[in-house]
Amino acid sequence: MTTIAAQPSTRFIPVPEWNKHHAWPPQGGLRHLIFHEKTNGFKSAFKRVGRRVLIDEREFLACIERQNQGA
C-alpha cells in the first residue's frame, strides 16, 4: 500500500465566482491582473484549463503578501 504525502489543499476558483468568496478585487480588477500577469507578479496565482482561468486562492493571497513586503 502506497502512502501519499498530505499536501495542504487549495481552492481553485473560476474568475466569475471569485466575488462569491472574496469582496476584493472585483471581477474587472481580476481580469486586469490576469492580462498583466507576466509583469505584475501574479502569474503563479492563475491556472489555465483550456480557455478557463482558475485562481489558486492560496497562491493569490501569497502574491498579495509578497507585494506588501516589497513595498
N, C-alpha and C positions, 0 to 999 in steps of 0.2 A: 504494500500500500504506500503510495507516494503522498507526502505532505507538502502542501503548497504554503509558502510563507504568506502570512496575512499582510496585506498592504492596506494602508488607510484608504477608505473608499472616498471617491469624489463624485460629485453630481455633474452631469453634462446637461446643460440647459440650452434648448434652442433659443435663438435670438428673440422670436416673437413672444416667448414665455418668460423671459428674464424678469420683467416687471411684476410677475405674479409672485416672485420670490424676493426681489430687491427693488427698492424705490429708485436707486441711482445706479448707473446712468440710465436715462430714458432710452428707448429703442433707437432714436436718431443718433444719440451720442455713442451708443454701442456700434452702430454702423460706421460712424466716423473712425472709431478706434480700430475696427476691422479693416477699413480701407487703408489706414496708415500704419498697420501693424508692424511693418518691417522697419519703421523709423521711430516708433514711439515706445518700444519695449514691451508690448503686449502680445507679440507673436506666439509665445508659448501658451497663452491662455485660450487660443482659438483652435478648434479641431474641425476638420472638414470631412464630411461623409457625402461623397458625391457633390452636389451643389449646396447642400445644407451645412450651415456653420453652427457648431455647438460650442458653448462656453464652458470651459473647465472651471467650475466655480472656485475651487480651492486655489488654482493657479492664478485666476483673475485677481483674487484678493491678495495673493502673494505679490503680484506685479504692482498693485497699488502700494503695498508696504515698501517694496523696493524703491518705487518712485519717491515716496515720502522720506525715506532715509537719505536719498541722494540730494534732496532739496536743502 
